[in-house]
């Protein structure tokens, strides 16, 4: 996790499953009040189940309620396919590659 000028940049890797979502949501939600933008880099996420998708949706809703911009970037094929399958891809408006902080 990196924060720079009210932007929180979180690189996700490995699995985002039920085992990890509670900690993931808690850690990211903590950043929302002090951030104008939350950026989740999903480029190194290798597996995500329905709990992982639910966690991302929950964070999106929390960020929007706090008037915080929320973006997903560097979607690999697997993540893009999962979000497409659930019809959520257009909701997150992927921004593409994000410059290194």
C-alpha positions in Angstrom: 0.0 0.0 0.0 1.2 3.5 -0.9 -0.4 6.8 -0.3 0.6 9.9 -2.2 -1.2 13.3 -2.3 -4.5 11.9 -1.0 -4.3 8.9 -3.4 -4.1 5.4 -1.8 -2.6 2.9 -4.3 -3.0 -0.7 -3.3 -1.3 -3.5 -5.2 -3.2 -6.8 -4.8 -1.5 -10.1 -5.5 -2.2 -13.7 -5.0 -5.7 -14.8 -4.0 -8.7 -12.6 -3.0 -10.9 -15.2 -1.4 -13.2 -15.6 1.7 -10.1 -16.3 3.8 -8.6 -12.9 3.1 -11.5 -10.5 2.3 -12.2 -9.4 5.9 -8.7 -8.2 6.5 -8.5 -6.7 3.0 -11.7 -4.7 3.4 -10.7 -3.5 6.9 -7.3 -2.3 5.7 -8.7 -0.5 2.6 -11.7 1.0 4.4 -9.3 2.6 6.9 -7.8 4.6 4.0 -11.1 6.0 2.7 -11.6 9.0 5.1 -8.2 10.4 4.4 -8.1 9.7 0.6 -9.7 11.5 -2.3 -9.0 8.4 -4.5 -8.5 4.7 -3.9 -6.7 2.8 -6.7 -6.7 -1.0 -6.6 -4.0 -2.5 -8.9 -5.3 -6.0 -9.7 -2.5 -6.9 -12.1 -1.0 -9.6 -9.9 -4.3 -11.1 -8.6 -4.2 -14.8 -9.6 -7.5 -15.9 -8.2 -10.7 -14.3 -6.9 -13.9 -15.9 -5.7 -17.3 -14.5 -5.1 -16.2 -13.2 -1.7 -13.4 -11.3 -3.4 -15.8 -9.7 -5.9 -18.1 -8.9 -3.0 -15.2 -7.2 -1.1 -14.4 -5.0 -4.1 -18.1 -4.0 -4.5 -18.3 -3.3 -0.8 -15.2 -1.0 -1.0 -16.6 0.7 -4.1 -19.9 1.5 -2.3 -18.0 2.7 0.9 -15.7 4.9 -1.2 -18.6 6.4 -3.2 -20.6 7.1 0.0 -17.6 9.0 1.3 -17.2 10.9 -2.1 -13.9 9.2 -2.7 -13.0 8.2 -6.2 -12.5 4.4 -6.6 -10.6 2.8 -9.5 -9.5 -0.6 -10.6 -6.4 -0.7 -12.7 -4.1 -3.2 -14.5 -6.9 -5.8 -14.8 -5.4 -9.1 -16.0 -7.4 -11.4 -18.3 -8.6 -13.5 -15.3 -9.9 -10.5 -13.3 -11.4 -8.9 -16.5 -13.2 -12.1 -17.3 -14.6 -12.5 -13.7 -15.9 -8.9 -13.7 -17.3 -9.4 -17.2 -19.0 -12.6 -16.2 -20.7 -10.9 -13.3 -21.6 -7.8 -15.4 -19.6 -5.6 -13.1 -16.9 -4.6 -15.5 -18.7 -1.4 -16.7 -19.4 -0.3 -13.1 -15.7 0.0 -12.2 -14.7 1.7 -15.4 -11.1 0.3 -15.5 -8.6 3.0 -16.0 -5.9 0.9 -17.6 -2.3 1.0 -16.5 -1.4 3.3 -13.6 1.9 5.1 -13.5 4.3 3.8 -10.9 4.3 5.8 -7.7 
